Amino acid sequence: MIPAHDSRQTRQRSPTTRVKTTVQQHEISNQRMPLAVYREVAAHLRQVAGVEAVLLPQTSQVFDYQQSQVGGLQFQYTDAADAATRQRVAQILQYYGDRYGAWIMR
C-alpha cells in the first residue's frame, strides 16, 4: 500500500478554463395534458439542438383525475441556440397547445 503523501500518488492539476454559458430557463404547464403527451413534448424538444428539457413533478397534495400527473415542463436554451432553434421550439409548443389547450408560463 502506498501512503497518500507518496510523490507517486500526487498529481498536478492543470488550470482549467471555464466557459461561461448563458442559459435561458423556462417553465410551462398545461393542466389538461396527459403524462404520455408531456413525455412526448419533452422528447420532441430534446431533439432540437441547443435545447434541454425535463418534466417537473406534480406538487398537488390531492390526486385529481382531471389534473395532469405532471407539474410542468422545464426547458432551457443553451448558447448553441439560435433564432431558428427558438422558432422550432415555438412551433412544437404551438402544435401541442393547439391540441391540449394553452400553455401556462410559470
C-alpha positions in Angstrom: 0.0 0.0 0.0 1.4 3.4 -1.0 0.9 6.2 1.6 -1.2 9.2 0.4 1.7 11.6 0.7 3.9 9.5 -1.6 5.0 11.5 -4.7 3.9 8.7 -7.0 0.3 9.4 -5.9 0.5 13.2 -6.3 -1.0 14.6 -9.5 -0.6 18.1 -10.6 -3.9 19.6 -11.7 -3.6 21.8 -14.7 -5.6 25.0 -14.7 -8.9 24.6 -16.3 -10.6 27.2 -18.5 -14.2 27.8 -17.5 -16.5 28.6 -20.3 -19.3 30.9 -19.3 -22.6 29.7 -20.6 -25.8 31.6 -20.7 -28.9 29.5 -20.0 -32.4 30.8 -20.5 -34.7 28.6 -18.5 -38.5 28.4 -18.9 -41.2 26.6 -17.0 -44.6 25.9 -18.6 -47.5 23.7 -17.7 -50.8 22.5 -19.2 -53.3 21.1 -16.6 -55.1 19.1 -19.3 -52.1 17.4 -20.8 -51.7 13.7 -20.1 -48.4 12.3 -18.8 -47.6 10.4 -22.0 -48.0 13.6 -24.1 -45.8 15.6 -21.7 -43.1 12.9 -22.2 -43.6 13.2 -26.0 -43.2 17.0 -25.8 -40.1 16.7 -23.7 -38.6 14.2 -26.1 -39.5 16.3 -29.1 -37.8 19.4 -27.6 -34.7 17.4 -26.7 -34.3 16.6 -30.4 -33.8 20.3 -31.1 -30.1 21.3 -30.9 -29.4 23.8 -28.1 -32.5 22.8 -26.1 -32.7 20.7 -22.9 -36.0 19.7 -21.4 -37.1 17.9 -18.2 -40.5 17.1 -16.6 -41.4 18.7 -13.3 -43.2 16.7 -10.6 -46.8 17.3 -9.7 -46.9 19.3 -6.4 -50.6 18.9 -5.6 -51.2 17.0 -2.4 -54.6 15.8 -3.6 -54.9 13.4 -6.6 -57.4 14.6 -9.2 -58.2 12.6 -12.3 -58.9 15.9 -14.2 -55.4 17.2 -13.5 -52.2 16.3 -15.3 -49.9 13.9 -13.5 -47.0 16.2 -14.3 -46.4 19.6 -12.6 -45.0 21.1 -15.8 -42.2 21.1 -18.3 -38.9 22.9 -17.8 -36.8 23.7 -20.9 -33.7 25.8 -21.5 -31.8 27.2 -24.3 -28.0 26.8 -24.3 -25.5 29.1 -26.1 -25.9 26.8 -29.1 -29.5 28.0 -29.6 -30.2 30.5 -32.4 -33.3 32.1 -33.8 -34.1 29.0 -35.8 -34.0 27.0 -32.6 -36.3 29.3 -30.8 -38.7 29.3 -33.8 -38.7 25.5 -33.9 -39.5 25.3 -30.1 -42.3 27.8 -30.6 -43.7 25.6 -33.4 -43.5 22.4 -31.2 -45.2 24.1 -28.3 -47.9 25.6 -30.5 -48.6 22.2 -32.0 -49.3 20.6 -28.6 -51.0 23.8 -27.3 -53.5 23.6 -30.2 -54.5 20.1 -29.2 -54.4 20.3 -25.4 -55.0 23.9 -24.6 -52.8 26.9 -23.9 -49.5 26.6 -22.1 -49.2 28.5 -18.8 -45.9 30.2 -18.1 -44.8 29.5 -14.5 
